[in-house]
Amino acid sequence: MSQNNSVVSIAQRLQEAEQSRQAINPIAEEIKGLAGQLSAIELAYQIQQKNVETKSQLGRRIVGRKIGLTSLAVQKQLGVDSPDYGTLFDDMAYGTFEEINSAQWIQPKAEAEIALVLKKDLNNEKHTLADIISATDYALAAIEIVDSRIKDWKISLLDTVADNASSAGFVLGSTPVALSKLELSRCGMYMERKGEQVSVGAGVNCLGNPLNAAVWLADMMVKMGTPLKAGDLLLTGALGPMVPLARQDALSAHIEGLGSVTLITN
């Protein structure tokens, strides 16, 4: 089987796993064996992109990108030295307190994040922190829902990249705040379930500042030929540990300066 056919085959298996809600075995070693002249990570992103194209052709609208692996501890755990990214679609978006059908996922988890919404395109080969600040319209509190199509979350970097960075959905808070009113690295976060604290963290846990993660993403998307555009939503990465998400669950994340966001499942 040619490399291109293998990319299509792996992408189809991931897509079928998502649709059937039946996880598949890890695919990292298979990707490594196919890499050839490309690096294994480049091939993993090709697999991700194939499914992005397939979903777009089915009418799903791209609304932004997510950044993963922004925790230095998690990077060390997986043996990598940079974040990764995935694509967000319109049907993955929910509002705070909106009830969500959890039966659509396989093994979901949730993590609190800071979302940025852009008002300008980001087309430079190399961006600065100032570029990101001037291009951002506002920030929102958010909860990302992550779900691996790989059995038992037994993932490496290659598995999660090919699997659209394990993305599944996101819930947005309803209080937009200008960056001029925030010091993102100092924004404390706690997430609770029925009054019990289940995750705690701060902006500093996201590559030192969520804006650092956004700089990395802006540069990467230009390199990949799909630069970030005005109106795009960026999920900048987890502020604290992810937590399991169950049916008939309720999680509320409180982020200093950004208010709260609540995820409810049925």
C-alpha positions in Angstrom: 0.0 0.0 0.0 1.4 3.5 -0.9 2.0 6.1 1.7 -0.9 8.2 0.5 -3.3 5.2 0.6 -2.1 4.4 4.1 -2.8 8.0 5.2 -6.4 7.6 3.8 -6.8 4.2 5.5 -5.7 5.4 8.9 -7.8 8.5 8.6 -10.8 6.4 7.7 -10.3 4.1 10.7 -10.2 7.1 13.1 -13.3 8.5 11.5 -15.1 5.2 11.8 -14.1 5.0 15.4 -15.5 8.4 16.1 -18.8 7.6 14.3 -19.3 4.1 15.8 -17.9 5.2 19.3 -15.7 2.1 19.2 -12.0 3.0 20.0 -9.2 1.5 18.0 -5.7 0.3 19.0 -2.8 2.8 19.0 -1.5 3.8 15.6 1.8 5.4 16.5 4.0 2.5 15.4 2.1 2.1 12.2 2.7 5.8 11.5 6.4 5.5 12.3 6.7 2.6 9.8 5.2 4.6 7.0 7.1 7.8 7.5 9.8 7.4 4.9 11.1 10.8 3.7 8.5 12.6 5.8 8.9 12.8 9.6 6.4 10.7 11.6 4.9 13.9 13.0 4.4 15.3 9.5 2.6 12.1 8.5 0.4 12.3 11.6 -0.6 15.8 10.6 -1.4 14.6 7.1 -3.8 12.0 8.6 -5.4 14.7 10.7 -5.7 17.0 7.7 -7.4 14.2 5.6 -10.2 14.0 8.2 -10.5 17.8 8.4 -11.0 17.8 4.6 -13.5 15.0 4.8 -15.5 16.7 7.5 -15.5 20.0 5.7 -16.8 18.3 2.5 -19.7 17.0 4.6 -20.6 20.5 5.5 -19.0 21.0 8.9 -17.6 24.5 9.2 -14.2 25.2 10.7 -14.5 27.8 13.5 -11.0 27.7 14.9 -8.2 25.6 16.3 -7.2 24.1 19.6 -3.8 23.9 21.2 -2.8 20.7 23.1 0.2 19.6 25.1 0.7 23.1 26.6 1.7 21.6 30.0 5.5 21.2 30.3 4.8 18.2 32.6 2.7 16.5 29.9 5.3 17.3 27.2 7.9 15.6 29.3 5.7 12.6 29.9 5.2 12.1 26.2 8.8 13.0 25.3 8.0 16.0 23.2 9.2 19.6 23.3 6.3 21.5 21.6 2.5 21.6 21.7 0.2 20.2 19.0 -3.0 21.5 17.4 -6.4 20.3 16.2 -9.3 21.7 14.3 -12.6 22.9 15.8 -15.9 22.6 13.9 -19.2 24.4 14.4 -21.0 21.3 15.6 -18.5 20.9 18.4 -19.5 24.3 20.0 -21.8 24.6 23.0 -22.9 27.5 25.2 -22.6 27.6 29.0 -25.4 25.6 30.7 -26.4 24.0 27.4 -27.3 20.3 27.9 -25.0 18.1 25.8 -25.6 14.5 24.8 -22.6 12.6 26.2 -23.5 9.4 24.3 -21.7 10.8 21.2 -18.3 10.3 22.9 -16.2 7.2 23.8 -14.2 8.1 26.9 -14.5 11.9 27.4 -12.6 14.2 29.7 -12.8 17.9 30.4 -10.3 20.7 31.0 -10.7 24.4 31.7 -9.1 26.8 29.2 -9.0 30.4 28.1 -10.4 30.9 24.6 -9.4 33.8 22.4 -11.4 35.2 19.5 -9.5 37.0 16.7 -10.4 40.2 15.0 -7.5 40.2 12.6 -5.8 37.7 10.4 -2.4 36.3 11.5 -0.3 35.8 8.3 3.3 36.5 9.5 5.9 33.7 9.3 7.0 34.6 12.8 4.6 36.3 15.2 5.2 38.2 18.4 3.2 38.5 21.6 2.2 42.0 20.5 0.9 40.6 17.2 -1.4 38.2 19.1 -2.6 40.9 21.5 -3.4 43.3 18.7 -5.2 40.6 16.8 -7.4 39.4 19.7 -10.9 40.8 20.0 -11.7 39.2 23.4 -11.1 36.3 25.7 -13.7 33.9 27.1 -13.8 31.2 29.8 -14.1 27.8 28.2 -14.2 24.1 28.9 -12.8 21.8 26.3 -14.1 18.2 25.9 -11.4 15.8 24.8 -12.1 12.3 23.7 -9.5 9.8 22.3 -10.5 7.4 19.5 -7.5 5.3 20.8 -8.4 2.6 23.3 -8.0 3.4 27.0 -6.3 6.7 26.2 -3.0 4.8 25.5 -1.7 7.6 23.3 1.6 9.0 22.2 2.2 12.3 20.4 1.6 10.6 17.0 -1.7 9.0 18.1 -3.2 12.3 19.4 -2.0 14.4 16.4 -3.5 12.0 13.9 -6.7 12.0 16.0 -7.2 15.7 15.7 -5.4 16.4 19.0 -8.1 14.3 20.8 -10.6 17.1 20.3 -14.4 16.4 20.8 -16.1 19.7 21.8 -16.0 22.9 23.7 -18.3 25.0 25.9 -17.9 28.8 25.9 -18.7 31.2 28.7 -20.7 34.3 27.9 -18.6 37.1 29.3 -16.2 38.5 26.7 -13.3 40.4 28.2 -10.7 42.5 26.5 -7.0 41.4 27.0 -6.2 44.9 28.4 -8.3 43.9 31.5 -6.4 40.6 32.1 -3.0 39.3 33.1 -3.5 35.9 31.6 -0.5 34.2 33.2 -2.0 35.2 36.6 -5.6 34.1 36.0 -6.3 31.4 38.6 -8.7 28.6 37.7 -10.7 26.1 39.7 -13.2 23.6 38.4 -15.8 22.0 40.6 -18.4 19.2 40.4 -21.3 19.5 42.8 -19.4 21.9 45.0 -16.3 19.6 45.1 -13.1 21.0 43.6 -11.8 18.6 40.9 -9.1 20.7 39.1 -7.1 23.7 39.9 -4.5 25.7 38.0 -3.6 29.1 36.4 -2.6 30.7 33.1 1.1 30.2 34.0 0.6 26.5 33.6 -0.1 27.0 29.9 3.4 27.5 28.5 3.9 30.3 31.0 1.1 32.3 29.4 -1.8 31.3 27.1 -0.5 34.0 24.7 2.7 32.1 24.3 0.6 29.1 23.1 -1.2 31.4 20.7 2.1 32.6 19.2 3.2 29.0 18.6 -0.2 28.2 17.0 -0.2 31.3 14.7 3.3 30.4 13.4 2.4 26.7 12.9 -0.7 27.5 11.0 1.2 29.7 8.6 3.7 27.0 8.1 0.9 24.5 7.3 -0.6 26.9 4.8 -3.8 27.6 6.8 -3.2 30.8 8.7 -5.5 31.9 11.4 -8.2 34.4 10.3 -10.4 37.1 11.8 -13.2 35.4 13.7 -11.3 32.3 14.5 -11.6 30.8 18.0 -8.5 29.6 19.7 -8.6 27.2 22.6 -5.2 28.0 24.2 -4.6 24.9 26.3 -5.5 23.4 29.7 -5.0 25.5 32.9 -5.1 22.5 35.1 -5.5 18.7 35.1 -8.2 17.2 32.9 -11.0 15.3 34.7 -13.2 12.4 33.6 -16.6 13.4 32.2 -19.7 11.2 32.9 -23.3 11.1 31.8 -25.6 13.4 33.7 -22.6 15.3 34.8 -22.1 19.0 35.7 -18.7 20.8 35.8 -18.2 24.5 36.4 -14.9 26.2 35.7 -14.2 29.6 37.4 -11.4 31.6 35.8 -10.2 34.8 37.5 -11.3 37.9 35.4 -13.3 35.8 33.0 -16.2 34.5 35.2 -17.5 31.0 34.9 -18.5 28.4 32.4 -20.7 25.3 33.1 -20.8 22.1 31.2 -23.8 19.9 31.6 -24.3 16.4 30.1 -27.3 14.1 29.8 
